[in-house]
Amino acid sequence: MTRFILLLCSCLLSYLCYEKLQAQNVPVYIYFGSHNETTDIIYHGLDYNDATDYNIMRSYVKQVCDTIIAHDAQFEMMLESNFILGCLQHENAYTNPDDLIEWADNTPQIEVQPHNHFKPFGTNANPYNYADLCYLLDSCGLSSTSEVMGGFIWRNFTSPSVPQDWTQWQTPQPGFTFPDYSWQPTLLWGGGSPNHIDDYNAYGIWKPQAPTVAGFGTHNPLGSLVNFGTGCGEEFILWDTTNVVLLAYRILNFVDSVQVHFAGTPNAFFNMKIMLHFRSFPSADYAAKVGQLISLIQPYFCLGKMEWKSIMDTYQIWQTLHPNANDYFNSRCENTVTITNTPHYTGNIPVTIDGTNNACGNTNQIYSVPIIDGSTYVWTVTGGTITAGQGTSQITVQWDNGVVGTVNVVQMVP
Ligand SMILES: [Zn+2]
């Protein structure tokens, strides 16, 4: 038996050494967020009232969850009434301890939160408000009630006329469909606008003073609701059509810029999401793309520049760092840094090689890395011969006898 050792590519190793010298880190806390909508059916034809349709979406959601768990990332799954009702109905979630929603929320890497567009009457009515959603989530068996309001209208809009809908939640509010149940959030998340014409995209944590242009970003130490910034809106979404490599570049470039522009800034605090939408989930290889994205940005987690953290854990960190009620941080997206698609490693991205590090001499072994569309892979092997696959994401190596060998790969992205 001969022992072989796997090595990462040398460009990665020198890169790590270089980065380790940069001490002034402003951590960026990050998570995947998802929304489903009452309008999902328009995009993929799946009606969660229907058991077959619900189960199709359920399997996609499970794939995304499993991918995030496998990579030990963090996921905030924000659900509207239609999907929760589907789970209650088709998985008998009232009593079933293994329904998808309860299973997900019991998983350390996943938190389930409500996401709501309340429309009590008329066509396409959705007679469930946030309190109703929390009641339904409780009915699924969630062990603790959500403290996050996963989307709201932050000010009054005139065309179309849409009123702000968060100040009422400064005190507990009853459900519309379940009026005996009441709920109050701790955190506001995702200040939205009709058709996203003027979302309040910002980093940081503060207590909004009023539902106005001037007042929402003003910190009121005595306020009863906390706004949890969600970062820039459009740049960090993994749509079905998103180029995963470019999205990874944007994230890494953003984190770099945060270090450059905010190191030493008092209270600087960056909490951001990578947004997923259920409507994208049925597209080809969607869960695999989630996994690719996590792999591509992984080096910055090793370096401590980013951390996977749930919303509530991030809020806990903020509270520990800032026990003074006057402390806050609010940096609107447009005031932070430019977000670019610039290649991040001058064409090379470090990857982790999958394959055995113990092999018998004269045997063939397979080594692989995740496939990224359009990439080529340049493999270097010592102590053996590449017999197949050079240039692709997977090679076969015939090892020599009685030596310590190495496998290196450099992935060239388009
Ligand atoms: Zn929505």
Residues whose N, C-alpha, C, O or C-beta is under 5 A from the ligand:
A	BS01	ZN	H35 N36 E37
